[in-house]
Amino acid sequence: MNPGTLVDALSWLCLVAGGLFSVVGAIGLVRLPDVYTRMHGASVTDTLGAGLILLGLVLQAGFTLVAVKLLFLAIFIFFASPAATHALVRAALASGVKPLLAPEDEPSKR
């Protein structure tokens, strides 16, 4: 088998898997019951889906400047996405949004 064909197959596998993770995250964003579970489902699948898509694009680009830029973008997403999710959850807690399964008589903790 040609090495180029193997790289193309691996690239498409990463692209399809990343797309599937992103779709699952979008479905979770719609279907999950409260802001905290939605945030968890979206952030995990978003980071993994974007990472796989970028890995697939790096494999398609080869050893070029474009691949280096895509790797920098992946590193940025790897650090920024969890930090943004954490900030959003802290803002929801600070504004008094309670988790769906929290007891009614328990005050929200910060």
N, C-alpha and C positions, 0 to 999 in steps of 0.2 A: 504494500500500500504506500502511496505517495505521502511524504511527511506533510505536505501542504494540505492534503485531504484530511489528514488526522487533526491538524490544527483547526481547519474549517469546521469539522464535526464537533470538536471540543468547544469551539467558539459558539456555535449555534446551540449546543447543549446549555452553555452558561446563559446565553441570551433568552432561551425559552424558559429555563428554570427561574431566572430573574423576573421575567414577565409574569410567570405563574405566582411567584411569591408576592409581587406587587398587586396582582388581582385578588389574591387571598387577603391581603391587607386591606384593600378597598372594601371587600365584602365584610370583613370584620369591623371596619369603621361604621358600616351601616347597621350591621346585625347585633353588635354587642350592646349591653343594656345601659351602661353609664359611662361618664367621661373618663374614668380611670381605666376601665377595661378597654375602652376604645383606644385610649392613648397607648396602652401597652401593646395591643394587637397591631396598631398601625406603626409604631416605632420599630418594633422588632422586624416585621416583614419589610418595612420600608428600607431599613439599613441593609438587610440581607439581599433584597431584590435589587436595589441600586448597585450594591457591590458586585453581584453576579453579572448584571448587565454591563457594568464598566469593565469587568474582567473579560467578558466576551468581546467587547469593543477593543480592548488592548490586544487580545489575540488576533483580531482582524487587522489591526494597525501594524503589527510587527514591531521591529526595533526602530521606531522613529520618534521624532519630537512629539508627535500626537500621542503616542503611548505614554510618554513621560507626563504630559499634561493630564491625561486620563487618570494616571496613578495619583497625581497631586489632588485631583478632584475626588478620588476615592478616599484618600486620607482625610480630606476636609469633611466629607460626608460622614466618615467613620467617627470623627470627634464631634462634629456639630449636631448631628441628628439626636444622639442621646442627651446632649446638653440642652437642646431646645425642648425635648420632651420633658426633661426634669424641670425646666423653668415653667413650662405650661402646667404641669401637675402641681408644682408649688404655688402658682398663682390661683389655681382652682381651690387648693386647700386654704389659702389665705382669704379667699373670697367667701368661704363657708360652704362650698359644695361638698356634700357628704357622699360617701360611697353608697351604692344602692343597698347593700346588705348591712349597713351600719345600724345599730340599735337607735331608736328615736330619742331615748332619754340620755344617751351618751353625747357629751359635747365634742365637737370636732377638735382634733389634736393638731398642733402645728409643729 
